[in-house]
Amino acid sequence: MVKKSVLAAALVVAATLTLSACGGSDNDGKKPIADVSVEAKTQAATVLDQPFTKPDLVLTDTHGKKYDLREQTKGKPTLIYFGYTNCPDVCPLIMSNIAIAKKALPEADQDKLQVVFVTTDPERDTPSSLGSWLKAQDPSFVGLTGDFPTIQAGARQIGIGIDAPKKEKDGTVVSMHGSQVIAFSPKTDKGYVLYSEDTTPDDYTKDLPKIVKGENP
């Protein structure tokens, strides 16, 4: 019975990596890149056995300036999320939850923590519109946009599948994307911790002090 439970937990994690999205995503049918520790399923965070390397992404920030993700977040505790501003539910909720938890940190730790939002809908999410949207969440959040193939390739580097935005019959445009938040350590710049869209503000509030220190929850 125990073995079945552990296997079930592992399958749930794998499904989260490949299917979670604002509506879902198939990640091009590829298997998840990272192995995970099933012990972590007793808490909000999933601790990865094989951490992700930070995406090699050079995009444009909300001020219209070039932003080298690896270089500008090097040695800093960093949360990375791929989403879009016209998302009706998941994206604003996740960013709001992180913003709430970030405000609970001591001011010095707030200054250290980098929260990076990479748009999956770059045609509509211009630097200006992205900046306005993120400012309502937390003015310190970094917003990045650029060409879709570059963004998609960067997401794949950390096991997140995204599809090109698609117009539905009713005229709405939907961007399908994985909804995981990946936390990167300031000590190694590796992504050891993954959060799903179900993570609450309290979960983040509990974990962020450790993330800032480069510790796993």
Backbone as CSV, one residue per row, in Angstrom:
resi,resn,N_x,N_y,N_z,CA_x,CA_y,CA_z,C_x,C_y,C_z
1,MET,0.825,-1.203,0.000,0.000,0.000,0.000,0.851,1.241,0.000
2,VAL,1.939,1.230,0.779,2.837,2.377,0.845,3.486,2.614,-0.505
3,LYS,3.915,1.520,-1.153,4.561,1.648,-2.451,3.623,2.270,-3.466
4,LYS,2.343,1.874,-3.426,1.365,2.439,-4.353,1.180,3.927,-4.113
5,SER,1.179,4.342,-2.847,0.997,5.755,-2.517,2.157,6.585,-3.021
6,VAL,3.362,6.069,-2.852,4.541,6.795,-3.320,4.522,6.923,-4.826
7,LEU,4.147,5.833,-5.511,4.072,5.879,-6.961,3.028,6.879,-7.412
8,ALA,1.891,6.900,-6.726,0.837,7.840,-7.076,1.313,9.267,-6.922
9,ALA,2.059,9.537,-5.847,2.582,10.885,-5.626,3.514,11.281,-6.744
10,ALA,4.365,10.359,-7.180,5.300,10.659,-8.260,4.563,10.966,-9.556
11,LEU,3.489,10.207,-9.812,2.713,10.442,-11.023,2.006,11.782,-10.981
12,VAL,1.541,12.183,-9.806,0.892,13.489,-9.665,1.880,14.601,-9.992
13,VAL,3.106,14.482,-9.486,4.125,15.493,-9.753,4.430,15.556,-11.238
14,ALA,4.581,14.393,-11.885,4.868,14.368,-13.311,3.751,15.028,-14.097
15,ALA,2.514,14.776,-13.692,1.377,15.387,-14.377,1.385,16.890,-14.210
16,THR,1.780,17.355,-13.035,1.846,18.787,-12.793,2.837,19.445,-13.738
17,LEU,3.987,18.815,-13.919,5.013,19.378,-14.788,4.550,19.466,-16.229
18,THR,3.769,18.479,-16.691,3.449,18.430,-18.102,2.091,19.023,-18.458
19,LEU,1.151,19.090,-17.498,-0.212,19.438,-17.853,-0.747,20.711,-17.226
20,SER,-0.178,21.183,-16.141,-0.723,22.365,-15.491,-0.606,23.577,-16.406
21,ALA,-1.660,24.359,-16.441,-1.642,25.551,-17.288,-2.909,26.344,-17.061
22,CYS,-2.988,27.520,-17.693,-4.253,28.238,-17.775,-5.074,27.497,-18.817
23,GLY,-5.572,26.334,-18.472,-6.303,25.534,-19.424,-5.564,24.285,-19.826
24,GLY,-4.260,24.199,-19.542,-3.501,22.990,-19.832,-2.471,23.185,-20.915
25,SER,-1.485,22.284,-20.931,-0.444,22.289,-21.956,0.158,20.911,-22.040
26,ASP,0.531,20.490,-23.262,1.035,19.134,-23.399,2.547,19.056,-23.388
27,ASN,3.233,20.190,-23.286,4.703,20.211,-23.231,5.299,19.427,-24.400
28,ASP,4.591,19.468,-25.548,5.034,18.794,-26.764,5.175,17.289,-26.574
29,GLY,4.485,16.724,-25.563,4.529,15.298,-25.344,5.812,14.803,-24.721
30,LYS,6.685,15.705,-24.315,7.955,15.300,-23.745,7.798,14.933,-22.274
31,LYS,8.667,14.066,-21.794,8.667,13.723,-20.387,9.236,14.864,-19.572
32,PRO,8.848,14.993,-18.306,9.412,16.043,-17.477,10.920,15.892,-17.371
33,ILE,11.614,17.025,-17.346,13.066,17.017,-17.345,13.618,16.590,-15.998
34,ALA,12.978,16.981,-14.913,13.558,16.771,-13.585,12.958,15.568,-12.874
35,ASP,13.798,14.888,-12.104,13.312,13.912,-11.147,12.932,14.669,-9.880
36,VAL,11.972,14.132,-9.122,11.521,14.863,-7.947,11.539,13.980,-6.713
37,SER,11.633,14.637,-5.564,11.573,13.931,-4.292,10.128,13.823,-3.851
38,VAL,9.588,12.603,-3.737,8.191,12.449,-3.363,7.951,12.843,-1.916
39,GLU,9.002,12.882,-1.110,8.837,13.293,0.278,8.312,14.714,0.372
40,ALA,8.643,15.526,-0.632,8.255,16.925,-0.604,6.755,17.112,-0.769
41,LYS,6.005,16.062,-1.182,4.585,16.212,-1.403,3.797,16.364,-0.119
42,THR,4.431,16.262,1.030,3.749,16.538,2.285,3.694,18.037,2.539
43,GLN,4.303,18.828,1.656,4.289,20.280,1.796,4.038,20.892,0.425
44,ALA,3.930,22.226,0.380,3.610,22.899,-0.877,4.719,22.755,-1.906
45,ALA,5.962,22.811,-1.447,7.099,22.776,-2.357,7.421,21.357,-2.786
46,THR,7.840,21.207,-4.026,8.413,19.963,-4.513,9.909,20.193,-4.673
47,VAL,10.713,19.443,-3.948,12.162,19.583,-4.013,12.697,18.636,-5.086
48,LEU,13.410,19.172,-6.044,13.885,18.403,-7.187,15.178,17.663,-6.872
49,ASP,15.227,16.406,-7.218,16.454,15.625,-7.049,17.544,16.119,-7.998
50,GLN,17.131,16.494,-9.199,18.054,17.031,-10.193,17.609,18.463,-10.511
51,PRO,18.298,19.452,-9.977,17.857,20.837,-10.139,17.972,21.329,-11.576
52,PHE,17.169,22.331,-11.893,17.231,22.972,-13.201,18.356,24.002,-13.237
53,THR,18.940,24.145,-14.400,19.859,25.259,-14.645,19.032,26.462,-15.055
54,LYS,19.393,27.617,-14.588,18.635,28.834,-14.900,18.588,29.041,-16.422
55,PRO,17.431,29.389,-16.974,17.318,29.548,-18.424,18.293,30.581,-18.982
56,ASP,18.842,30.261,-20.136,19.731,31.187,-20.831,18.866,32.095,-21.692
57,LEU,18.380,33.175,-21.081,17.424,34.060,-21.741,17.903,35.507,-21.720
58,VAL,17.889,36.130,-22.881,18.141,37.568,-22.977,16.912,38.176,-23.632
59,LEU,16.132,38.913,-22.840,14.873,39.465,-23.317,14.825,40.974,-23.062
60,THR,13.636,41.538,-23.124,13.451,42.976,-22.915,12.608,43.195,-21.668
61,ASP,13.066,44.093,-20.780,12.311,44.335,-19.550,11.244,45.394,-19.779
62,THR,10.534,45.758,-18.720,9.405,46.686,-18.847,9.838,48.127,-19.122
63,HIS,11.142,48.372,-19.066,11.668,49.704,-19.406,12.237,49.734,-20.825
64,GLY,12.067,48.631,-21.537,12.558,48.549,-22.900,14.043,48.259,-23.004
65,LYS,14.653,47.833,-21.888,16.088,47.568,-21.885,16.374,46.063,-21.944
66,LYS,17.535,45.710,-22.485,17.930,44.306,-22.555,18.125,43.758,-21.147
67,TYR,17.652,42.551,-20.934,17.752,41.914,-19.625,18.293,40.503,-19.811
68,ASP,19.498,40.275,-19.315,20.123,38.958,-19.353,19.758,38.243,-18.054
69,LEU,18.868,37.273,-18.134,18.321,36.626,-16.935,19.413,36.033,-16.052
70,ARG,20.306,35.279,-16.646,21.356,34.649,-15.841,22.266,35.678,-15.193
71,GLU,22.648,36.663,-15.965,23.613,37.646,-15.461,23.000,38.534,-14.380
72,GLN,21.776,38.976,-14.595,21.178,39.957,-13.697,20.514,39.352,-12.458
73,THR,20.389,38.041,-12.433,19.885,37.391,-11.216,20.958,36.503,-10.580
74,LYS,22.171,36.592,-11.072,23.255,35.751,-10.561,23.485,35.994,-9.066
75,GLY,23.518,34.910,-8.295,23.765,35.012,-6.868,22.608,35.584,-6.066
76,LYS,21.411,35.623,-6.670,20.242,36.174,-5.986,19.141,35.119,-5.914
77,PRO,18.425,35.056,-4.790,17.273,34.146,-4.728,16.239,34.610,-5.743
78,THR,15.802,33.698,-6.604,14.972,34.102,-7.742,13.806,33.158,-7.947
79,LEU,12.615,33.726,-8.116,11.434,32.969,-8.513,11.121,33.313,-9.962
80,ILE,10.920,32.295,-10.788,10.627,32.518,-12.201,9.285,31.889,-12.549
81,TYR,8.467,32.663,-13.271,7.148,32.188,-13.681,6.878,32.646,-15.113
82,PHE,6.318,31.752,-15.923,5.922,32.068,-17.291,4.404,32.168,-17.343
83,GLY,3.884,33.316,-17.805,2.451,33.510,-17.887,2.131,34.708,-18.758
84,TYR,0.883,35.189,-18.699,0.515,36.345,-19.521,-0.504,37.215,-18.810
85,THR,-0.501,38.494,-19.130,-1.293,39.450,-18.360,-2.792,39.342,-18.618
86,ASN,-3.191,38.793,-19.764,-4.606,38.639,-20.060,-5.177,37.323,-19.546
87,CYS,-4.388,36.575,-18.822,-4.850,35.337,-18.198,-5.991,35.678,-17.231
88,PRO,-7.113,34.981,-17.320,-8.271,35.351,-16.495,-8.201,34.912,-15.043
89,ASP,-7.305,34.004,-14.709,-7.359,33.478,-13.351,-6.008,33.092,-12.757
90,VAL,-5.343,32.094,-13.313,-4.173,31.509,-12.666,-3.021,32.494,-12.508
91,CYS,-2.662,33.176,-13.580,-1.484,34.070,-13.538,-1.610,35.188,-12.501
92,PRO,-2.701,35.951,-12.519,-2.805,37.010,-11.511,-2.861,36.468,-10.085
93,LEU,-3.465,35.304,-9.909,-3.550,34.715,-8.572,-2.161,34.324,-8.069
94,ILE,-1.383,33.681,-8.918,-0.042,33.251,-8.511,0.821,34.453,-8.170
95,MET,0.801,35.466,-9.007,1.633,36.637,-8.741,1.172,37.386,-7.502
96,SER,-0.129,37.420,-7.283,-0.667,38.058,-6.083,-0.236,37.309,-4.830
97,ASN,-0.285,35.970,-4.888,0.128,35.161,-3.743,1.592,35.399,-3.388
98,ILE,2.423,35.478,-4.418,3.851,35.736,-4.178,4.050,37.133,-3.605
99,ALA,3.313,38.104,-4.138,3.440,39.491,-3.664,3.070,39.595,-2.187
100,ILE,2.010,38.912,-1.797,1.580,38.935,-0.398,2.672,38.369,0.502
101,ALA,3.225,37.229,0.089,4.255,36.575,0.902,5.539,37.395,0.942
102,LYS,5.881,38.027,-0.152,7.099,38.832,-0.208,7.038,39.992,0.786
103,LYS,5.868,40.582,0.915,5.706,41.706,1.839,5.885,41.295,3.297
104,ALA,5.745,40.004,3.574,5.917,39.503,4.943,7.386,39.311,5.307
105,LEU,8.268,39.385,4.318,9.701,39.232,4.577,10.270,40.492,5.214
106,PRO,11.361,40.378,5.964,12.069,41.581,6.408,12.488,42.394,5.190
107,GLU,12.587,43.694,5.341,12.871,44.564,4.199,14.149,44.171,3.469
108,ALA,15.173,43.789,4.221,16.446,43.404,3.596,16.272,42.180,2.709
109,ASP,15.447,41.236,3.143,15.207,40.036,2.343,14.310,40.337,1.148
110,GLN,13.397,41.274,1.305,12.571,41.692,0.173,13.453,42.240,-0.950
111,ASP,14.465,42.993,-0.569,15.369,43.577,-1.562,16.186,42.512,-2.285
112,LYS,16.455,41.409,-1.593,17.264,40.340,-2.195,16.453,39.503,-3.175
113,LEU,15.206,39.242,-2.843,14.391,38.331,-3.634,14.049,38.921,-5.000
114,GLN,14.338,38.161,-6.044,13.997,38.547,-7.409,12.810,37.714,-7.881
115,VAL,11.763,38.379,-8.328,10.601,37.690,-8.888,10.504,38.080,-10.358
116,VAL,10.638,37.097,-11.231,10.691,37.356,-12.675,9.487,36.713,-13.358
117,PHE,8.723,37.549,-14.055,7.548,37.115,-14.807,7.883,37.222,-16.291
118,VAL,7.905,36.076,-16.988,8.205,36.057,-18.421,6.911,35.822,-19.181
119,THR,6.542,36.738,-20.069,5.278,36.604,-20.771,5.305,35.462,-21.779
120,THR,4.171,34.792,-21.899,3.996,33.772,-22.923,3.160,34.315,-24.087
121,ASP,2.834,35.597,-23.997,1.995,36.265,-24.999,2.661,37.592,-25.387
122,PRO,3.858,37.523,-25.982,4.641,38.745,-26.211,4.025,39.733,-27.193
123,GLU,3.171,39.268,-28.076,2.563,40.186,-29.036,1.681,41.215,-28.341
124,ARG,0.952,40.784,-27.326,0.089,41.713,-26.580,0.786,42.289,-25.358
125,ASP,1.668,41.513,-24.744,2.360,41.992,-23.545,3.605,42.787,-23.933
126,THR,3.374,44.038,-24.297,4.478,44.939,-24.608,5.176,45.331,-23.300
127,PRO,6.389,45.895,-23.369,7.049,46.335,-22.137,6.163,47.251,-21.295
128,SER,5.456,48.159,-21.952,4.615,49.116,-21.236,3.430,48.442,-20.552
129,SER,2.694,47.615,-21.290,1.512,46.970,-20.707,1.903,45.966,-19.631
130,LEU,3.001,45.275,-19.850,3.499,44.325,-18.860,3.915,45.048,-17.589
131,GLY,4.571,46.201,-17.767,4.997,46.988,-16.608,3.825,47.480,-15.781
132,SER,2.780,47.936,-16.448,1.591,48.431,-15.738,0.915,47.320,-14.956
133,TRP,0.830,46.155,-15.568,0.179,45.012,-14.918,0.963,44.565,-13.694
134,LEU,2.270,44.459,-13.829,3.088,44.002,-12.704,3.163,45.039,-11.585
135,LYS,3.097,46.299,-11.938,3.154,47.353,-10.926,1.991,47.212,-9.946
136,ALA,0.852,46.759,-10.439,-0.310,46.561,-9.574,-0.109,45.371,-8.637
137,GLN,0.773,44.449,-9.028,1.084,43.299,-8.180,2.165,43.662,-7.170
138,ASP,3.306,44.094,-7.669,4.440,44.525,-6.854,5.409,45.259,-7.775
139,PRO,5.697,46.525,-7.513,6.566,47.318,-8.394,7.963,46.742,-8.578
140,SER,8.388,45.876,-7.662,9.733,45.317,-7.766,9.810,44.107,-8.697
141,PHE,8.657,43.563,-9.077,8.662,42.390,-9.945,9.247,42.745,-11.310
142,VAL,10.054,41.851,-11.836,10.669,42.052,-13.146,9.791,41.397,-14.213
143,GLY,9.455,42.147,-15.251,8.675,41.611,-16.357,9.522,41.542,-17.607
144,LEU,9.440,40.431,-18.326,10.258,40.241,-19.519,9.397,39.833,-20.707
145,THR,9.727,40.389,-21.858,9.049,40.036,-23.095,10.084,39.938,-24.206
146,GLY,9.663,39.445,-25.358,10.584,39.270,-26.479,9.898,38.466,-27.563
147,ASP,10.659,37.767,-28.409,10.024,36.965,-29.451,9.629,35.611,-28.879
148,PHE,8.513,35.088,-29.381,7.950,33.873,-28.798,8.879,32.668,-28.856
149,PRO,9.548,32.389,-29.981,10.429,31.205,-30.012,11.508,31.232,-28.936
150,THR,12.064,32.408,-28.667,13.085,32.527,-27.625,12.496,32.229,-26.252
151,ILE,11.313,32.781,-25.995,10.638,32.557,-24.714,10.285,31.086,-24.553
152,GLN,9.751,30.474,-25.586,9.374,29.067,-25.534,10.587,28.178,-25.261
153,ALA,11.700,28.494,-25.923,12.920,27.707,-25.707,13.427,27.860,-24.277
154,GLY,13.328,29.074,-23.728,13.750,29.304,-22.350,12.894,28.546,-21.357
155,ALA,11.585,28.503,-21.614,10.678,27.764,-20.731,10.992,26.279,-20.743
156,ARG,11.300,25.757,-21.907,11.599,24.328,-22.029,12.839,23.946,-21.218
157,GLN,13.751,24.890,-21.060,14.974,24.603,-20.308,14.687,24.261,-18.850
158,ILE,13.531,24.696,-18.352,13.159,24.357,-16.973,11.870,23.527,-16.939
159,GLY,11.659,22.759,-18.006,10.581,21.785,-18.017,9.182,22.331,-18.140
160,ILE,9.040,23.573,-18.608,7.723,24.185,-18.726,7.329,24.284,-20.192
161,GLY,6.195,23.680,-20.539,5.710,23.741,-21.905,4.797,24.929,-22.117
162,ILE,4.978,25.642,-23.201,4.066,26.733,-23.557,3.746,26.631,-25.048
163,ASP,2.525,27.004,-25.394,2.091,27.008,-26.791,1.905,28.443,-27.259
164,ALA,2.021,28.646,-28.554,1.802,29.981,-29.111,0.358,30.412,-28.832
165,PRO,0.138,31.684,-28.503,-1.226,32.163,-28.252,-2.154,31.825,-29.418
166,LYS,-3.377,31.447,-29.081,-4.346,31.011,-30.093,-5.665,31.740,-29.901
167,LYS,-6.238,32.205,-31.019,-7.535,32.893,-30.948,-8.662,31.871,-30.988
168,GLU,-9.543,31.959,-30.001,-10.688,31.061,-29.933,-11.829,31.559,-30.827
169,LYS,-12.871,30.741,-30.969,-13.995,31.102,-31.834,-14.704,32.368,-31.373
170,ASP,-14.681,32.604,-30.054,-15.362,33.796,-29.539,-14.491,35.046,-29.611
171,GLY,-13.298,34.898,-30.185,-12.428,36.054,-30.365,-11.392,36.246,-29.280
172,THR,-11.530,35.530,-28.180,-10.544,35.657,-27.110,-9.247,34.944,-27.494
173,VAL,-8.140,35.458,-26.978,-6.833,34.871,-27.249,-6.361,34.159,-25.989
174,VAL,-6.011,32.888,-26.128,-5.598,32.075,-24.990,-4.155,31.635,-25.170
175,SER,-3.376,31.770,-24.114,-1.985,31.319,-24.117,-1.874,30.130,-23.176
176,MET,-1.633,28.960,-23.733,-1.518,27.741,-22.928,-0.092,27.619,-22.409
177,HIS,0.054,27.420,-21.106,1.398,27.367,-20.537,1.406,26.622,-19.217
178,GLY,2.536,26.015,-18.898,2.718,25.409,-17.595,2.678,26.476,-16.526
179,SER,2.121,26.138,-15.374,1.894,27.163,-14.342,2.779,26.982,-13.117
180,GLN,3.944,26.371,-13.306,4.838,26.164,-12.173,5.694,27.406,-11.905
181,VAL,5.984,27.616,-10.640,6.964,28.622,-10.216,8.221,27.858,-9.804
182,ILE,9.359,28.253,-10.354,10.620,27.603,-10.013,11.452,28.553,-9.160
183,ALA,11.942,28.069,-8.031,12.785,28.870,-7.139,14.245,28.486,-7.330
184,PHE,15.089,29.510,-7.554,16.520,29.296,-7.782,17.330,29.792,-6.585
185,SER,18.306,28.986,-6.214,19.125,29.270,-5.033,20.159,30.353,-5.305
186,PRO,20.368,31.269,-4.348,21.427,32.284,-4.505,22.823,31.682,-4.372
187,LYS,22.899,30.479,-3.812,24.204,29.850,-3.601,24.740,29.174,-4.863
188,THR,23.839,28.567,-5.624,24.264,27.784,-6.789,23.661,28.260,-8.104
189,ASP,22.644,29.130,-8.025,21.877,29.555,-9.205,21.152,28.386,-9.867
190,LYS,20.913,27.326,-9.133,20.172,26.178,-9.633,18.751,26.194,-9.080
191,GLY,17.824,25.672,-9.873,16.430,25.617,-9.449,16.094,24.315,-8.765
192,TYR,16.084,24.337,-7.439,15.851,23.133,-6.645,14.393,22.947,-6.238
193,VAL,13.591,24.011,-6.306,12.256,23.967,-5.702,11.192,24.376,-6.711
194,LEU,10.114,23.618,-6.738,9.015,23.874,-7.674,7.713,24.049,-6.892
195,TYR,6.920,25.031,-7.319,5.602,25.260,-6.719,4.530,25.174,-7.797
196,SER,3.391,24.593,-7.452,2.270,24.479,-8.383,1.348,25.680,-8.221
197,GLU,0.348,25.747,-9.061,-0.609,26.852,-9.010,-1.462,26.811,-7.751
198,ASP,-1.460,25.695,-7.034,-2.261,25.565,-5.816,-1.560,26.111,-4.574
199,THR,-0.336,26.574,-4.722,0.412,27.094,-3.574,-0.242,28.362,-3.048
200,THR,-0.450,28.430,-1.743,-1.159,29.547,-1.124,-0.183,30.635,-0.657
201,PRO,-0.687,31.822,-0.338,0.167,32.856,0.240,0.860,32.382,1.514
202,ASP,0.143,31.627,2.342,0.744,31.100,3.578,1.889,30.139,3.277
203,ASP,1.728,29.335,2.228,2.800,28.419,1.833,4.057,29.198,1.451
204,TYR,3.871,30.217,0.625,5.013,31.031,0.208,5.614,31.784,1.399
205,THR,4.755,32.288,2.265,5.237,33.027,3.435,6.111,32.139,4.312
206,LYS,5.733,30.892,4.420,6.505,29.940,5.222,7.848,29.612,4.570
207,ASP,7.866,29.505,3.247,9.058,29.019,2.541,10.043,30.103,2.117
208,LEU,9.565,31.303,1.821,10.450,32.324,1.244,11.668,32.659,2.102
209,PRO,11.558,32.709,3.446,12.771,32.977,4.234,13.882,31.962,3.966
210,LYS,13.510,30.708,3.731,14.505,29.687,3.428,15.029,29.840,2.001
211,ILE,14.135,30.161,1.079,14.542,30.367,-0.321,15.567,31.486,-0.409
212,VAL,15.328,32.564,0.327,16.249,33.710,0.328,17.629,33.303,0.810
213,LYS,17.688,32.380,1.776,18.957,31.926,2.329,19.619,30.836,1.490
214,GLY,18.925,30.386,0.463,19.478,29.311,-0.349,19.255,27.952,0.236
215,GLU,18.225,27.822,1.096,17.889,26.552,1.709,16.619,25.982,1.074
216,ASN,16.515,24.667,1.065,15.284,24.036,0.590,14.240,24.031,1.701
217,PRO,12.976,24.228,1.370,11.915,24.208,2.388,11.839,22.862,3.100
